[in-house]
Amino acid sequence: MKITTLLVFTFIAALVIFVVGMFLVTDYKVVRSSEKTTQEVVANETSNETVQQVFLKVSSCGDKKCEASERCDFATFTTGCVEDCSYTCPQKVIISSHVSDMRSMDEAFVCNDSTCTQMSNNDFLFKGSSAIKTFLVNIGELRSNGLTANFFCSDKADPAVRATRNGDVASGVMFNSYFTTDHLQTVELDGNQFGKNKADFFITLTPTSDFSGSPEFYCYLTFAGEEPLQQKLNIKVTQ
């Protein structure tokens, strides 16, 4: 009887200890879970503060500190904050068939008058004296200095017959090239923010008294500057 009573009391004590232990463990988990939730909230608040600080930093044009995000945007070639950084985009000269229509270089050359017929991109037919023109445009912000143009034209039937300088005659055709109607050999283009960032260019072919037949020429044009540009033209001349 005494042994049975002892076993009952032992079982009851063990059961009480188990129940109390489970309560303590559950309470600990609740406390830890609460702490974790609190930590996450604090972390999120800190993250939001960081985002706000970054946003304010990016939007701080005028604080007299030139940040990387305020410098040149090479997608648009404009400075993000001129007030803090001044103009930072380098010169960038492109060839365009029209100053307000920035086409690819393959579509950049057009006839200057009705004596010329454009057969396709960079392929022209002259019926007598005529010219091909294009525009050079500085879409950057810094000035482009000392832009020059050179040509190398050779007769398709006889490549040894060529013209490389103004006034040269090849197969009875005189060649000349120049910038603007003032016949300049060198031009300087301001940054796009100043407006004086464009110059037209012409290459002329004029039959001389010795002209005969219908010679066809390959002409390579090179515009030398900070970033040289080159384009090939095909020009056929008839009377």
Summary of the structure (lengths in Angstrom):
residues: 239
radius of gyration: 38.9
end to end distance: 137.8
largest distance: 144.1
contacts: 660
relative contact order: 0.13
helix: 28%
strand: 37%
